[in-house]
Amino acid sequence: MNRTRLLFFLSGICLFGCGRVENSRTNAQLSYHFDAPAAVWEETFPLGNGRIGIMPDGGVEEENFVLNEITMWSGSRQNADNPAAARSLPAIRKLLFEGRNDEAQQLVYETFVCRGEGSGRGDGADIPYGSYQLLGNLKVACSGGGDPAEVSGYRRELNLDEAVATVSFKKGETTFHREVFTSFASDLAVIRLRADTEKAIELCLSLNRPERYAVSFDGKDLQMSGRLFGGDRLTAPEGVGYGARVRAVLPLDGRQMISGDTLLVVENASEVILLVGMATDYFGTEVNRQLDSLFHAVEGKPYEQLKSEHVAAYRALFDRVKVDFGHNAEKEALPVNGRLEAFHRDGNDPSLMALYYQFGRYLLISSTRPGSLPPNLQGLWCNTVRTPWNGDYHLNINVQMNHWPVESGNLPELHLPLIEWTKQQAPSGRRTARVFYNARGWVTHVLGNVWEFTAPGEHPSWGATNTSAAWMCAHLYNHYLYSMDTTYLAEVYPFMKEAALFFTDMLVKDPRNSYAVTAPTTSPENAYVMPNGNAVCICAGSTMDNQILRELFQNVIDAAGLLNVDSDFAEVLASKRAELMPTTVAPDGRIMEWLEPFVESEPHHRHVSHLYGLYPANEISPDRTPLLAEAARKTLAVRGDESTGWSMAWKVNFWARLRDGEHAYKLLTDLLTPCMQTGFNYVKGGGTYPNLFCAHPPFQIDGNFGGSAGIAEMLVQSQNGYIEFLPALPAAWANGSFSGLRVQGGGEVNARWENGHCRKIGLKALAEGAFRIKLPEDMLDITVVLNGKSASCPVSEGILTVRLQPEDLLEIRFPATESPA
């Protein structure tokens, strides 16, 4: 029944912030702590400013600071394109179309792979592919202040509100306090050590890393420098150059000296400030020149100024969003490892979820920034020269998941490094498209690094997926959907168009069903069982490929229309889109993963790629495609909840899109399961390490970002052309509020709710346009305020529509509801 009515009422003036979370900076909501030093790296605190990172372990007698710089990559550019691949392509396709998939897979394994060693099966540090590596370790040995056996009152805390880590303890009669941050203003790491007893601080500082380094002292600073392996021992033995510099500042008393040219010693100090600079020449600027500039800029600045400038620059990003799900003071007082254990037992800790959401935003702010690189598989934190999976950019979900919370979490500028990185892959991707597929446009596969590697990986079971560029283009367009900036859209449109152009050439008709298919391809990273019993990964077409391509083609069509260009090409894409196999329900009621209802060789596989159309895309919807939504629900039920960390985070978003807040919440609680396993586990065992890093295992940061995105998805959704508040609210968050989340169409929203029902919602327009808001079914008697004045808005079928100009503020108030019995 179509109900249209005009709402009109009188209301007092109310500001947009009425529905916002109170700006109370409480430790319970925005910090976590330990009561002992870190015993393992996964207990240390991650600090970063988007370029450099530092991880202190809080040791009493000796503290280690792991140093990171986002461009610290071994390896170099290489030609990994394999000319033999295109010659075998017709034979591979013929075998696939004849149902001889296992034979096709064997041929793919023999010919349709990159030239060279690829990623080295995830151990690429000493081959051209390279690896992300730690810069080094700063060790601070502390010998002053009494008997180590008399340590008491130890507390180590990470404050997300300020992006500052602290340590305090009492040793003998002296209280020591340390403070660490990676400055968002001065681009240096800053460490402050204080004691309440005069001249009680005695330090010995050293720098090291596992290989390829030299330490020196220039009369003022302790320095470490070197060059990473360049990828080829004959032609490119020397790669990225790097440097670290440590300067000790003594503002009160004490003296410093050098010992053996490699140790910096400080004696009889009451306060020491260590300035730590890090740099590489990856972007072409000489390392010492960068370090000189950084240190020159802070000459004469007192610590208080360094810190206040840092906090102000950081909060300009972090303070945009607030969330509040309630409090449990007893749980909030626990050390975080104990807090995770307590939550695992009874779940009664609502602010832990708010903390986890904000921790994801904190990690994003800390691990990337405009002009830098996107966060890799570990953000920017690692503690080895052989980072798991090379710390690279896996493009079959992982780097994409890293950016799921960017737009909704009101950090749109942090999408720019990924957007620029994507554009930089295009030249190499054009060569790969031509050499492997005889196709125009550009393509990339699963592996990505800082050296424009776009060829298929060395093992086709996971490396042959060829829709990665198409998926990356979804991020290019998504940034537009949240900003409505057509100038930006015009800049990225050529890359979207070329990615689509590749598939107009690459798609071939499957003679068995007349569908246009990608061949060869996979459904990452799963395998199916053929009638002869063989487990096979390679296929012709996959559901995920079809969903991604429908999305890509439609986005290019829409962008071309908005920019008034390429109408003929848009018609070609519309025709190609119609030739793809639609998302199909198998006889068992689940979404088919391949073109045929094959049986999975691993029914509980961590990838659920055939639900790409549910999330992050919007092909499957409870409103528009209820049968597919029900099939997706059954698919998830059979796949199961238990998995690796990032997989559980993905499932949070799936269940949120299905508007099942209880199941989404259940997956969040699973994601927060305490974990200490650090070896590789591709099946299950995922959860959260004590420092709140996500456990694949080992550490993989995408689970943190996917979990944060899922929480936002439970609070507000906008992918259906209207804004829906609290679409998947669990009972555990019966009362709460949020502010600052962003929605498609160019809006920023807030909400406050009680007993599971909205009391107030707000919308701030960031772009001109018509905004549609879905009202709760049982709450149509509402009060509307626009820019502080009463307003009337049309409502049709429960959707309120209002046209706003930039900076307009809309608020909707709902009547109070009775508490449930």
N, C-alpha and C positions, 0 to 999 in steps of 0.2 A: 504494500500500500504506500503510495507516494504522498507523504504529508508535507505540505509547505506552509509555513507560517512565519509571521514577522514578530520578532521579539523586541519589546520596547519596555523600558522600565527606568526608574530613577535610582541613582546610586551616588554615593559620596566619592570624592576624588580618592583614587588609590594608585600608588606608584607601581611600576612593573615589579619592583623588588619585594612586594608584599608576599609573594609565594616563594621567595628565595630562602635558602638555608641561612641560618644565622652565621655571620662571619666570626664565629668564635674559634680561635686557633687552639684547639685542645689536643694535647698529646695523644689522647685515646684515639682520636679520629685520624690523626695525621702523622703518627710516628709509631715505631715499634722498637723493642730493645731486647738485649741479652744481658744475662748476669755473669757472663764469663767470656774470655777471649775466644775467637774463632779457632776451632780445632781443625777445620777443613775449609777449603776455599768457598764452598757453598754456604758457609756461615758468615762470610765477610760482607760488608756493605758495598753496594754498587753506587759510585758517584760518577757523574759525567756531565759535560756541558754541550754534548752534541759533536764534539771533536776529540776531546781528551777524556780519559777515565782514570779513576784511581780507586783501589779497593783495599781499605785498611783492615787488618785482622784484630786490632785492639790488644795486642800482646803487652804484657806488663814490663818485662825485662827487655824484650826485643819486639818491636812492632814491624811487620812487613807490609809495605804498600805495593800492590801490583799496579803497574803503570800501563795504560793503553792509549793508543792513538788510532783513530778510525781508518787511516790509510796505511797501516802497518802490514803490508802485503808482500810476501815473496812472489816469485814468478814474473812473467812478462807476457806481452802480446805474442801470439803465435798464429800460424795458419793451421787450424785444425780441420779444415774442410777436406773431405775425402772424395776425390774424383770418381772412385769406383762405385760410389753409392748410386748415382743417377743411372749408371749402366745396369744395375741390378733391379732398379725400381719396377720396370714392367714385369719381370719374373716374379718378384715378391707379390705384386698385386694379383697376378694370374693365379698363384697358389692360394692366396686368400679367397679369391672368388670361386675357387674350386673346392673350398672347404678343407684344404690341406694346410691348416694354420700352423701346425707344428713344423712342417717343412718350410713354410714361409718364415717362421721365427728363426729357424736355423740359418737361413740365407741372410736374414737381417743381422743376426749375430756375427756372421762372417764378413759382411760387406757394408751394411748401413750403419756404420758407427764413425765416430770422429777419427781423424788421423792423429796418431800419437797416443799418449797414455791417458788422455782425458784428465779426470780429476784424481787419478791414482787410487780409485776406489775410496775416496775420502781422505787419502794421505798424500796430498799434493804439494807439500812444503818444498820438496827438492826436485820438482819437475816444472815445466813451463806453466801449468795451471796455477800453481802457487797456493798459499794458505794465509789466512789472517793469523797474526801472531801477537803475542804480548810484546810490548816495547821493553819491559824489564821490571826489575824489583828495586825498590828503595828500602833498605833496611836501616832501622834506627834502633841501635842498642842503647838502653837507658841504664846507667849504673848508679845514679845518685838517689838519695832520699831514704835510706834505711834498709831494714832487713826484708828481702822478698817474701819471707815466710809470714810476715805480718800484714799482708795485703787484706783489706776489708772494704766493704761498701762498693764493690765493683759494679759499674753500670755502663753499658755500651748501647748507644741509641742512634737511629737514623730518623731525622726529622724531615718528612716530605714537604712540610710547609716552607722550609727554608733551603732544602737540599743541602743539609749540613749533617755530618756524622760527628758524634762526640763520644769520648771515653772519660770516665772519672773513677778514681779509686783512692784509697788511703793506704799509704805504705809507711809503717811506723807512725810517726806523728805528723807526717806531711801528706797533704791532699794534692793529687795531681789531676790535671784536666787537659784534655786534648780536643781540638776542634779541627775538622777537615772539610774542605769543599773544593769543587772544581769550578772556578769562577765563570759565570755567564757574562761577566763584564770585562775582566782583564785577561781571560783565556789562559790562566795559569791555575795549577793546583796550589792550594794554600793550606798549610798545616801550622796550627798554633799549639805550643806546649807551654803550660803554666804550672807553677807550684806555689802553695801558700806559705812556704818557708823560703826565705831569701837564699839565693845561690844554690838551690837544691838540685838543679837540673844539670846532669852530665850526659852527653850524647856522643855516640860514634856513628857517623853516617857512611853508608856505602851503596854503590849501584852495581847491579849485575843483571845478566840474562843468561839463558842456557848456552848460547853460542853467538859468534860473530859480533863481538863487542870489544871496546877498549875504554878504559877509564883514565881520566886525567884531572888535573887541578890547574886552573889558570891564574891562581893568586887570589881569586874572589869566589869562584864557583866550582863545585864538583861537577864533572861532566862525563857523560857516556856517549859514545858514537859508534857507528858501524854501517855496514851495508848488508842487506838481506840477499839471499841467493836469487839470481836473476832468471833461473829457469833452464839454462843450458850451460853445462860446465865448459863447453868449448867456445861458444859464440856469445853467451850472455851470462858469465859467472857472477857479475855484480848487478844487483837490482836496486831496489829502493834504499836510499840513504836516510838515516834517522839520527836523532840526537835527543838527549835529555840533559837538563841542567838544573842543579839544586843550589840555592843560595840561602845561607843562614843569616837572619837579621836578629840582632840582640838589642831590643829597645830599652832595656833597663840596665843590665850588667852582664858580666861574663866575658869570656874570650874564646876565640876559635883558632885552630891551627890545623895543619895538614900532617898526616902520618903516612909515610911511605908512598906519597903521591896518589893514593887511591882512597884514603879514609879522611873524612872531615870530622874533627873532634871539637866539641863545645864543652866548656867547663865553667862551673860556678855561675850559672845563669838562673835567673828567676823566671824568665820568659824567653822563648825562642820562637821565631816565625820562620818557617821554611817555605820558600817559593820554589815551585817545581814547574819547569817549562818542558814541553815535548813538541817535537815536530818531525816531519818527514819531507822529502822533496818530491812526493808523488805528483803534486800539482805544478811542479817545475820551479819552485822558489827554493833557493839554497837554504839549508837547515840553519846554519849559524846566523844568517841574516834574519830569519824568522825569530829565533830566540833572542837575538839582540834587541829587536823591536819590541818584543813582549816585555822584557825586563826593563827596558828604557821607559816604557809607558807607566810603570808602577813605581818608579824611583820617587822616594820621599812620601809615598802614601802610607798613612798609618793603617794598622790592621782593621780598626773599626770602619774606616772608609772602604777598604777592600771588601769587607763582608757586607756592608750595607748596599754597596753598588751591585754586588752579586745577587743578594736577596731580591732587590728591586727588579733586576733584569729577569730573574727566574720567575718571580711571581707574576710578571706580566703575561706569562703563559699559563702557569699552574692555577692561578686564582680564577680563571674563567669559568670553572665548573665546581659546583659543590654537590655533595650527596650526603644524605643522612637516612639511615635505616633504623635508628634507635641505638641504645647503649646497654651494656652489661659491665658495670664498673669493676666487678670482681674479675671478669675475664680480661678486661683491658689492662689490668694491673700486672698480668702475667708476662714473663719473658716470652718472646714470640714463639720459640720452639715449644714451650709448655702451652701456649695459647692455641697453637695448631693441634696439639694432642687433645686438649680439652674440647675443642670444636669438633674434632673427629669423634669424640665420645658422645657428646650430647647436642651439638649444633647451636647452642644458645649463646650466640655472640654476634648480634646483627651488625655491629660496627666493623667487624672483621671483613665483611663483604665490601663495605664502603672503603675501607683501607685498601683492600685488594684492587678495587676499581681505580682508585687514585694512584696506587703503586704502578699500575699499567701506564697511566698517563705520565707519571714521573719518569718511568723508564724510557718512554718515547721522547720526552723533552730532553732527557739526559743522553740519548744515544744517536740523535740526528739533529741537523739544523740546516737551513738554507745555505747553499754553497758547499756543503759537505756531502758525504755518502749516505745512502739509506742504511738503516740498522740491518746488520747481517744476522745469521742464525743465532748469534749470541749478543745481539745488540751492538755494543762496542767493547764488551768485557770478555777477556779470556786470560788464562794463566799459563799457557804453553805455547811452544812454537808449532805444535801440531794440534790445532784446534779441531774438535770433533766435526766431521764432514767439511773440513777446511774452513769452517766459519764463513761459508760462502752464501750465495743467494740462490736457494732452491726455488724454482719457479713453478712447481706444481701444487703449491698452496702456501709454502712457508713464508716467503718474503711478502706475499700478498696479505697473509694473516697479520704480519707485523704492522700493517697499515689499516686494518679494519677499524680501529678506534679513532683514527686521525680526524675524520670529518665530524662524526657525531660527538667526539670528545673535545671539539672546539680548538683543534690544533691544526688548522688547514695548511699553514705554511710548512708543516713538517711532512706534508705530502710531496713538496717540491723536490727534495733530493731524489726520491724514487721516480718522479716524473722526468727529471733531467737524466737520471741513469737510464731509464727506458729509452729515451730519445737517442742516447749515445750508443745503444746497441744496434740501431738501425743500419749503419753502413756495413758492419760485419754480418748482420742478419740478411742483408741483400745478397751478399756473396754466398752465404749458406743456402739461401733459397734457390739460387741459380745452380750451385754445384750439386746439391742433393736432390732437388726436385724439378730442375729445369723450369723454374717458376719466377715470375716477377714478384715485386713487393719484398717484404722482409719477414723473417721467421727467427724464433729462438726456441730452444728446447728446455729441458729441466735444469741444466746447470747454468749458473751465472756467476761471474766473478768481477773483479775490477779491471780485467783485461779484455773485455768484449768477447768472451767465449760464447758462441751461439750455436755451435754444432751439436748434434746428438751426443749423449754421453757414451762412455766406453762400454756400458752394459745396457742393451736396449730394453730389458725388463722394466727399467725405470727411466732410461735416458731417451727413449724414442718419442715420448709425448711431444707433439709439435704445435700445441695450441697455447704455449706460454706467452708469446707476444700478444695474442688475442686477449688473454686474461689480463696482461699488463695494461692493455688499452682500456679495459674496463675501469681501471684506476684513473686513467687520463680523463675519461668522461665523467666519472663519479665526482671528481674535483669540480667539474663544471656544474653538476646538478646541485651541489651545495652552495655554490657561489653565484651561479647564473651570469658569469663573466664571459661574454662572447668574444672579447679581445683575447683572453686566454684560450678559449675554444679554437679560435682561428690559428693559434700557434701550434696546438697539438693535433689538429685535424689531419694534416698531411701524414702523420705517423699512424693514426688510426686508419686512414684510407689505404695506406700501403700494406698494413697488416691484413686488411680485408682483401686487397688485391691479390695477395699471395694465395688466399684460399679460393679465389675465383679460378686460379690456374691449377691449384693442387687437388681440389676436390674432383673425384672421378665417380662415375655411375657404377654402382654394384649391379651386375646383370641379374642377380638372383632376386632383387626386389625393386630395382630402379631408383633407389635412393642415392643421393650424392653423399659420398663418404670420404673421410680422411683415411688414407692407407699408404704406408702402415702407421699404426698408432697403438696406444694402450689406454687402459683405464687405470690411472696411477694408483697405487703401485701393485695392483691386484692381479691375480691370475684366475683363469677359469679351467674347467675340466672338459676336455673333448670326449666325444663318444668312445674313442679308443683308450681313454684313461689318462692321456698325457695332459699335464698342466701347462698351459700356454698363457703368455702375457700379450703377445702381438696380435692385433686384430685389424679388421677393416671397420672403421667407425667405432665410436663408443658414445654412450649417452652423454658423458661429460663434454666431449668434443662438440656434439650437436648443440647442447645448451649454450656453451661458450660462443659458438659461431652464430647462433641466432641472436644472442645478445650483442656481439660485435657488429653484425650486419645491421641490426636495428639502430644501434648507437650511431653508426656512420650515416645511415639514412637520415636519422633525426638531426645530426649535426650538419649534414649537407643542407637540409631544409632550413635550419636556423641561420646558416651562413649564406644561403641562396647560391649554392655552387653544386656542380656535379649531379645534375638531375638525371642524366643518362646513366651514370654509374650507380646511382641509387636504385634505378629500375633493375639493373643487373643484379644487385645485391638482393633485392626483394624476390627476384626469380630464384636465385640460388638458395635463399632462405627457405622458400617453399619446397625445395627439393630434399631438404634434410629430414631424416626420420624423426617424427615427433617423440617426445618423452612418452614412454609406453608402459602400461601396467602388465606385468607378467602373469601367467596363469595362477601363480601362488599369491597374487595380490600385492606384490612388491614392485617398485620401480625397476625396470630392466636396466642392467648395467652395461650390457652390450647389445648388438643388433639382434641377438638371439637369446633365448632364456637359458643361458649356460648356468651351470652350477659353479659357485665360487670354490676355488681350492682352499680358501681361508675365509669361512663365513663371517668371522668377527674381525675382519681386516680393519686396520686403523684408518685407512682412507675410505671416505664415503663419497667418492667423486661424482657418482650419478645423482647426487642431491645438490649439485652446484646450482641447479635451477631453483632450489628452495632458499639457499644462502650460499654465497653472497649475492647471487642473481635473484630475480623476482619473477621467474616463470611459473613456479608452483606456489599457489596461494590458497589458504582456506576459503577465501571469499570467491575468487575467480575460477579456481580449478579444484573444487572440493574432492573430487575423486582422486586426483593426483596427490592432494595433500594427505588423504587417508592412506594412499599407497606409500607415501613418504614416511608416514607414522609407522606403518608396519615394517618398512625397510629398516628404520632405526631400531625398532624393537628386536628384530632378528639380529641386527649387527651387534647389539648390546651396548652397555654403557662403559664397561671397563676397557681401558685402552691406554695408549701413551698420553702424555699430558696435553699436547696440542690437539690431539684428536678429540679428547673430552671437551676442550674449549670450543672446537667447531660444533660439537653436538649441543652445547649450550645455546648457540645461535640457531641451530635447527629447531630446537624445541621452543625457543622464543618466537620464531616465525610461525610455528604451529599454535601459538598462543597458549602453550602449556607451561605456565609459570612454575608449577610444582616439579615437573620433570627437569626443566631448565635449572631450577635451584638444586635439585638432586645432583645434576652433573657438576654444578659449581662446588658442592660439598665434596664430590669425588675428586675434583681438580685440586682441592685444598688438602687432600690426604697427605700426611707427613711422609716424606721420602728421604732416604739417605743413600739409595743405590746410585752409583755414579757410572757403572758400566753400561754398555749398550743393551737396551731392551726394546725390541720393535713390536712387541705383542701387548704387554700390559705392564703395570708397575708404575705408571705415570702418577704424578702428584705435584707436591710443592716442597722444595728444599727449605731448610730453616730460615734462610735470608729472603724467602718468598720468590726466589727464582723458580721457574717451572721446570719440572723434571720430565724429560722425554721418556726415560732417562737416556743419556746424561742431560745436562742443562741445555735447553733450547728455548729461546725467549718468545717464540711465537705463541706459546701457550698462555703466557702472561697477557699478551696483547689480544689474543682471541677471547680470553676470559673477560677482559675489560669491555671489549666490544659486545659480548653477550649480555653483560649487565646493562649496558646502555640500551641494547635491543629489547630487554625486558621492560624498560622504563618508557621508551618512546620509539615509534616506528613511523617512517614517512615514505616508504618505497611504493605504496599503492596510490599515490596521488593525493593523499590526505594525511594529516597528522593524527596519529592515534596514541593517546596517553595511556600508560600502564597496561599495555596489551598482554603482558605475561607476568603479572605481579604475583609472587608467591605469598602464602599466608605468613611466612616468617618476616615479611616486610609490611605488615598490616598498617603501620604508621610510618610516615617518612616524608621526605622532600628532596627535590633536586633543583638545580638551576644551571643555566649555561650550556646545556646540550644543544647541538645544532641539528637541523632537519633539512631535507631536500627542499629546494625552492628558495633558499636563502633566508632562513629564519633561525632564531635562538629561542629556546623554550625553557619554562620552569613549571614546577607542579608541587603541590602539597596535598597529601591525602591522609585520611583517618579511617580506621576500620576497613581498609581496603577500598575506600571510595574517595574520589577526587573531591577536594574542597576548593582549590584554586588552581587554575592553570594560566600560564602567561606566554605570550609570543612577542618577540621583538623582530621586526622586519629588518633584514640586512640587505635586501634587494627589493625592488618594486615588483609587485605581482599579486595574483589572487591566491589566497591561502585557504585551504579547506581543512576543517577540524572535525574529526569524528567525536560526537558527544556520547557519553555513556547512555545506554538504552533506557535506564531508569532515572535519568536526570536531565530532563529537557526544560525544567523551570529554572532558568539560569539568569544571572546578572552579568551584563557585559559592560566593560569600561574601555574606551579607546582614547589614548592620550589623556587620561585623567577625567574624561567626560563620559556621561551615559551615551550608549550607542544602540542601534538596532541593526540586526544582521539576519539575512534569510537563512532558514534551516530547511533542508530537503532530505528526507529519508535519513535523518539523524546526522547529517553533515552540515555544519555551519560554514558559510563562505563569506570571506571578507577580503577586500582589496586594500593593500597597504603600501605605503611609501617607505623608503629607507628610514630607519629610526622610529617608525611608529610603534607604539606599545599597546598591545591588546591584552586584557585580562578577563577571564571568565570565572565567575564564582558559582559554586554549587551549594545547595542546601545541606545542612548537617544531617547525618544519618545516625540511627540508633546503633549502639554497640550490639554485636551479636550475643545472643543468650548463652 
